[in-house]
Amino acid sequence: MKFFLSLLVFLLTTFTFAQTKLLSWNIANFGKSKSEKTILYIANTLKNYDIIALQEVVAGYGGAQAVAKLADELNRKGAKWDYVISDPTSSSAYKTERYAFIWKTSKIKKIGKAWLEKKYQLEIDREPYFCTFQYENKQFTLVNFHAITKKKQPETEIKYFKFLPIEYPALNLIFAGDFNCPQSHTVFNPLKKMGFQSVLINQKTSLKQECKKEICLASEFDNMYYKTSKIKLLNSGIIAFYKNFKSLKEARIISDHIPIWFEFDLN
């Protein structure tokens, strides 16, 4: 009996280790305006994941420092974390921002240098940020992205994403971020025809100004897209952190978007 229990524990441990937990979050103006208390709350929200993709890190003074503070806070939670931050995106000054990746070094290894996609920087206001990672000798490349607002028609930018798998045929791409556009939009059809699939369907991810009849989420904006032939989806979901606050006004101090997550294995 002890043998079978030991075997079960071994198998469960092995199965758990074989999974990667990716979280994406539009962290809303992440910079010097975020207090130490807020950064501590964010760290506690993120600590159980393996790799984090952040959007809307402030481009000017305070953005990179806030990411460093967050990584430092995560390092106090029992695991060693590392991070990389993009240069400011090349759009006009009032829109430009940075992206960041943060990961557990015991689980994930960064491969090579991260880069902002320059080929479509004229067509895409905040060009996506690429970084390749490895776990268990298998690699995947995260494409971190924050689209222009819905009013500015984000589909005019997203339409260029169909060229990225062709431009990087050797990379196992996972698109993650705030697309300001639902996965049901036809602009994603070319990616879907290539074998990509969204991790969330009909899931709203941005916060309203106020909850109405207990409905607190506004729009289906944040998502991730992965190639089903290369990646196996094990689980996915959201973190409804706003439920920990008395009002959405308080919650929106953290962010006006909720984190989304994707647990996967590589084929």
NORVEN-V620256 format. One record per residue. N is the residue number from 1. D_LAST is the distance of its C-alpha to the last C-alpha in whole Angstrom. Layout:
n:N d_last:D_LAST
n:N d_last:D_LAST
//
This chain:
n:1 d_last:33
n:2 d_last:33
n:3 d_last:30
n:4 d_last:28
n:5 d_last:28
n:6 d_last:27
n:7 d_last:24
n:8 d_last:23
n:9 d_last:24
n:10 d_last:21
n:11 d_last:19
n:12 d_last:19
n:13 d_last:19
n:14 d_last:16
n:15 d_last:14
n:16 d_last:15
n:17 d_last:15
n:18 d_last:11
n:19 d_last:11
n:20 d_last:12
n:21 d_last:15
n:22 d_last:16
n:23 d_last:20
n:24 d_last:22
n:25 d_last:25
n:26 d_last:28
n:27 d_last:31
n:28 d_last:34
n:29 d_last:36
n:30 d_last:35
n:31 d_last:37
n:32 d_last:41
n:33 d_last:41
n:34 d_last:39
n:35 d_last:41
n:36 d_last:40
n:37 d_last:40
n:38 d_last:37
n:39 d_last:35
n:40 d_last:35
n:41 d_last:34
n:42 d_last:31
n:43 d_last:30
n:44 d_last:31
n:45 d_last:28
n:46 d_last:26
n:47 d_last:26
n:48 d_last:23
n:49 d_last:20
n:50 d_last:18
n:51 d_last:19
n:52 d_last:21
n:53 d_last:22
n:54 d_last:26
n:55 d_last:28
n:56 d_last:31
n:57 d_last:32
n:58 d_last:36
n:59 d_last:36
n:60 d_last:40
n:61 d_last:41
n:62 d_last:39
n:63 d_last:36
n:64 d_last:34
n:65 d_last:37
n:66 d_last:35
n:67 d_last:32
n:68 d_last:33
n:69 d_last:35
n:70 d_last:32
n:71 d_last:30
n:72 d_last:33
n:73 d_last:33
n:74 d_last:30
n:75 d_last:30
n:76 d_last:33
n:77 d_last:31
n:78 d_last:29
n:79 d_last:27
n:80 d_last:27
n:81 d_last:25
n:82 d_last:26
n:83 d_last:26
n:84 d_last:26
n:85 d_last:28
n:86 d_last:29
n:87 d_last:32
n:88 d_last:34
n:89 d_last:33
n:90 d_last:35
n:91 d_last:37
n:92 d_last:40
n:93 d_last:41
n:94 d_last:41
n:95 d_last:38
n:96 d_last:36
n:97 d_last:34
n:98 d_last:31
n:99 d_last:28
n:100 d_last:26
n:101 d_last:23
n:102 d_last:23
n:103 d_last:21
n:104 d_last:21
n:105 d_last:22
n:106 d_last:21
n:107 d_last:17
n:108 d_last:17
n:109 d_last:18
n:110 d_last:19
n:111 d_last:19
n:112 d_last:22
n:113 d_last:24
n:114 d_last:23
n:115 d_last:25
n:116 d_last:27
n:117 d_last:26
n:118 d_last:30
n:119 d_last:29
n:120 d_last:30
n:121 d_last:32
n:122 d_last:35
n:123 d_last:33
n:124 d_last:31
n:125 d_last:33
n:126 d_last:31
n:127 d_last:29
n:128 d_last:25
n:129 d_last:24
n:130 d_last:21
n:131 d_last:19
n:132 d_last:16
n:133 d_last:15
n:134 d_last:13
n:135 d_last:12
n:136 d_last:11
n:137 d_last:12
n:138 d_last:9
n:139 d_last:10
n:140 d_last:11
n:141 d_last:14
n:142 d_last:16
n:143 d_last:19
n:144 d_last:22
n:145 d_last:24
n:146 d_last:28
n:147 d_last:29
n:148 d_last:33
n:149 d_last:35
n:150 d_last:35
n:151 d_last:39
n:152 d_last:38
n:153 d_last:35
n:154 d_last:32
n:155 d_last:30
n:156 d_last:32
n:157 d_last:30
n:158 d_last:27
n:159 d_last:27
n:160 d_last:27
n:161 d_last:23
n:162 d_last:22
n:163 d_last:23
n:164 d_last:21
n:165 d_last:18
n:166 d_last:20
n:167 d_last:22
n:168 d_last:19
n:169 d_last:16
n:170 d_last:15
n:171 d_last:14
n:172 d_last:11
n:173 d_last:13
n:174 d_last:14
n:175 d_last:17
n:176 d_last:19
n:177 d_last:23
n:178 d_last:26
n:179 d_last:26
n:180 d_last:30
n:181 d_last:29
n:182 d_last:27
n:183 d_last:24
n:184 d_last:26
n:185 d_last:28
n:186 d_last:28
n:187 d_last:27
n:188 d_last:23
n:189 d_last:23
n:190 d_last:22
n:191 d_last:19
n:192 d_last:19
n:193 d_last:19
n:194 d_last:17
n:195 d_last:14
n:196 d_last:14
n:197 d_last:15
n:198 d_last:17
n:199 d_last:16
n:200 d_last:20
n:201 d_last:23
n:202 d_last:26
n:203 d_last:26
n:204 d_last:29
n:205 d_last:28
n:206 d_last:32
n:207 d_last:35
n:208 d_last:38
n:209 d_last:41
n:210 d_last:42
n:211 d_last:41
n:212 d_last:43
n:213 d_last:43
n:214 d_last:40
n:215 d_last:38
n:216 d_last:37
n:217 d_last:34
n:218 d_last:35
n:219 d_last:32
n:220 d_last:28
n:221 d_last:28
n:222 d_last:25
n:223 d_last:21
n:224 d_last:18
n:225 d_last:16
n:226 d_last:12
n:227 d_last:10
n:228 d_last:9
n:229 d_last:7
n:230 d_last:5
n:231 d_last:5
n:232 d_last:6
n:233 d_last:10
n:234 d_last:12
n:235 d_last:15
n:236 d_last:17
n:237 d_last:21
n:238 d_last:24
n:239 d_last:27
n:240 d_last:30
n:241 d_last:32
n:242 d_last:35
n:243 d_last:36
n:244 d_last:37
n:245 d_last:40
n:246 d_last:43
n:247 d_last:42
n:248 d_last:40
n:249 d_last:42
n:250 d_last:42
n:251 d_last:38
n:252 d_last:38
n:253 d_last:39
n:254 d_last:36
n:255 d_last:34
n:256 d_last:35
n:257 d_last:31
n:258 d_last:29
n:259 d_last:25
n:260 d_last:22
n:261 d_last:19
n:262 d_last:15
n:263 d_last:13
n:264 d_last:10
n:265 d_last:7
n:266 d_last:4
n:267 d_last:0
//
